[in-house]
Structure formats: structure tokens, C-alpha cells
Amino acid sequence: MVLVPAGSFQMGDSFNEVDSDEKPVHTVFVSAFYMDKYELTPCGTRWRTGQQRTATTSNPEMVTVRRWIIRSTASRGIKR
């Protein structure tokens, strides 16, 4: 996992090229957080069942994957 530092960015559209709910441009602040360095693909979920998962993995299954990732990274000294 990698640390994404806190910061701010401009969000929205100032060119009138998108939907009205994307205006006005405004500043968004994001707190620091950790993110997996690599994307979890359907093939990457084989750890649980031995079978490749589909793109329609349910929310409870992803919660299980998330818990496993937290436990495995915590054992390597990475805090969430």
C-alpha cells in the first residue's frame, strides 16, 4: 500500500462540457489515506476461493477482500 498525502484540488467543470451537477468549480480537500499500489483484478481474488471472480463481485465479497488486505498489510507494519 502507498500513502496518498493530504491535499486539495479543483473539482468541477468550467468549460460547460458536462452535466450541470458538475458545476461550479470548487476546491476539495482530501485527508491522507492509504491505497493499494496495484489494482485488484478479478484474477487477483483467487486467494479466497481458488476460482476467478467476475466483474460483478458482490459488496459482501469485497468487504471480505478488504478485511483480508487490512490483516495482511497490518502484519507487515502498515497501518490503516
Short mmCIF file of the C-alpha atoms (twelve columns), coordinates in Angstrom:
data_MODEL
# 
_entry.id   MODEL 
# 
loop_
_atom_site.group_PDB 
_atom_site.id 
_atom_site.type_symbol 
_atom_site.label_atom_id 
_atom_site.label_alt_id 
_atom_site.label_comp_id 
_atom_site.label_asym_id 
_atom_site.label_seq_id 
_atom_site.Cartn_x 
_atom_site.Cartn_y 
_atom_site.Cartn_z 
_atom_site.pdbx_PDB_model_num 
ATOM 1  C CA . MET A 1  0.000   0.000   0.000   1 
ATOM 2  C CA . VAL A 2  1.110   3.540   -0.572  1 
ATOM 3  C CA . LEU A 3  0.315   6.722   1.296   1 
ATOM 4  C CA . VAL A 4  -1.598  9.312   -0.695  1 
ATOM 5  C CA . PRO A 5  -0.817  12.602  1.060   1 
ATOM 6  C CA . ALA A 6  -3.463  15.106  2.070   1 
ATOM 7  C CA . GLY A 7  -4.077  17.905  -0.343  1 
ATOM 8  C CA . SER A 8  -6.591  19.938  -2.271  1 
ATOM 9  C CA . PHE A 9  -7.629  20.129  -5.899  1 
ATOM 10 C CA . GLN A 10 -10.120 21.923  -8.094  1 
ATOM 11 C CA . MET A 11 -13.180 19.845  -8.953  1 
ATOM 12 C CA . GLY A 12 -15.891 20.698  -11.435 1 
ATOM 13 C CA . ASP A 13 -16.291 21.950  -14.972 1 
ATOM 14 C CA . SER A 14 -15.579 25.465  -16.128 1 
ATOM 15 C CA . PHE A 15 -15.997 24.771  -19.862 1 
ATOM 16 C CA . ASN A 16 -19.712 23.859  -19.830 1 
ATOM 17 C CA . GLU A 17 -18.887 20.495  -21.378 1 
ATOM 18 C CA . VAL A 18 -20.537 18.298  -18.763 1 
ATOM 19 C CA . ASP A 19 -23.719 17.950  -16.740 1 
ATOM 20 C CA . SER A 20 -24.985 20.772  -14.562 1 
ATOM 21 C CA . ASP A 21 -24.259 18.836  -11.345 1 
ATOM 22 C CA . GLU A 22 -20.532 19.168  -12.067 1 
ATOM 23 C CA . LYS A 23 -20.525 22.945  -11.671 1 
ATOM 24 C CA . PRO A 24 -19.316 25.228  -10.279 1 
ATOM 25 C CA . VAL A 25 -15.619 24.582  -9.968  1 
ATOM 26 C CA . HIS A 26 -14.793 24.297  -6.280  1 
ATOM 27 C CA . THR A 27 -11.874 23.344  -4.057  1 
ATOM 28 C CA . VAL A 28 -11.977 19.892  -2.482  1 
ATOM 29 C CA . PHE A 29 -9.713  18.884  0.414   1 
ATOM 30 C CA . VAL A 30 -8.823  15.221  0.834   1 
ATOM 31 C CA . SER A 31 -7.287  13.796  4.007   1 
ATOM 32 C CA . ALA A 32 -4.290  11.479  3.692   1 
ATOM 33 C CA . PHE A 33 -5.151  7.830   3.051   1 
ATOM 34 C CA . TYR A 34 -3.587  4.547   2.029   1 
ATOM 35 C CA . MET A 35 -4.376  2.921   -1.299  1 
ATOM 36 C CA . ASP A 36 -3.333  -0.372  -2.782  1 
ATOM 37 C CA . LYS A 37 -0.398  0.098   -5.099  1 
ATOM 38 C CA . TYR A 38 -1.839  -2.340  -7.619  1 
ATOM 39 C CA . GLU A 39 -5.362  -2.786  -8.897  1 
ATOM 40 C CA . LEU A 40 -7.272  -5.782  -7.569  1 
ATOM 41 C CA . THR A 41 -8.400  -7.581  -10.703 1 
ATOM 42 C CA . PRO A 42 -10.888 -10.458 -10.905 1 
ATOM 43 C CA . CYS A 43 -7.888  -12.799 -11.188 1 
ATOM 44 C CA . GLY A 44 -6.481  -11.299 -8.019  1 
ATOM 45 C CA . THR A 45 -9.421  -12.544 -5.968  1 
ATOM 46 C CA . ARG A 46 -8.500  -16.207 -6.444  1 
ATOM 47 C CA . TRP A 47 -6.867  -16.198 -2.998  1 
ATOM 48 C CA . ARG A 48 -10.266 -16.745 -1.398  1 
ATOM 49 C CA . THR A 49 -11.959 -19.476 -3.418  1 
ATOM 50 C CA . GLY A 50 -9.373  -20.726 -5.851  1 
ATOM 51 C CA . GLN A 51 -11.680 -19.551 -8.625  1 
ATOM 52 C CA . GLN A 52 -11.536 -16.412 -10.687 1 
ATOM 53 C CA . ARG A 53 -14.227 -13.932 -9.688  1 
ATOM 54 C CA . THR A 54 -16.285 -11.979 -12.172 1 
ATOM 55 C CA . ALA A 55 -16.541 -8.218  -12.505 1 
ATOM 56 C CA . THR A 56 -19.866 -8.434  -10.648 1 
ATOM 57 C CA . THR A 57 -18.359 -9.350  -7.287  1 
ATOM 58 C CA . SER A 58 -20.885 -8.514  -4.582  1 
ATOM 59 C CA . ASN A 59 -20.346 -5.963  -1.842  1 
ATOM 60 C CA . PRO A 60 -20.108 -8.610  0.939   1 
ATOM 61 C CA . GLU A 61 -17.349 -10.341 -1.025  1 
ATOM 62 C CA . MET A 62 -15.435 -7.082  -1.424  1 
ATOM 63 C CA . VAL A 63 -15.784 -6.433  2.317   1 
ATOM 64 C CA . THR A 64 -14.136 -9.819  2.875   1 
ATOM 65 C CA . VAL A 65 -11.352 -8.909  0.436   1 
ATOM 66 C CA . ARG A 66 -10.856 -5.560  2.200   1 
ATOM 67 C CA . ARG A 67 -10.617 -7.234  5.614   1 
ATOM 68 C CA . TRP A 68 -8.063  -9.697  4.271   1 
ATOM 69 C CA . ILE A 69 -5.980  -6.853  2.799   1 
ATOM 70 C CA . ILE A 70 -6.101  -4.943  6.107   1 
ATOM 71 C CA . ARG A 71 -4.978  -8.012  8.066   1 
ATOM 72 C CA . SER A 72 -2.209  -8.877  5.615   1 
ATOM 73 C CA . THR A 73 -0.832  -5.331  5.472   1 
ATOM 74 C CA . ALA A 74 -1.085  -4.879  9.249   1 
ATOM 75 C CA . SER A 75 1.120   -7.930  9.675   1 
ATOM 76 C CA . ARG A 76 3.752   -6.071  7.640   1 
ATOM 77 C CA . GLY A 77 3.556   -2.980  9.829   1 
ATOM 78 C CA . ILE A 78 1.298   -0.923  7.561   1 
ATOM 79 C CA . LYS A 79 -1.379  0.920   9.493   1 
ATOM 80 C CA . ARG A 80 -4.684  1.881   8.011   1 
# 
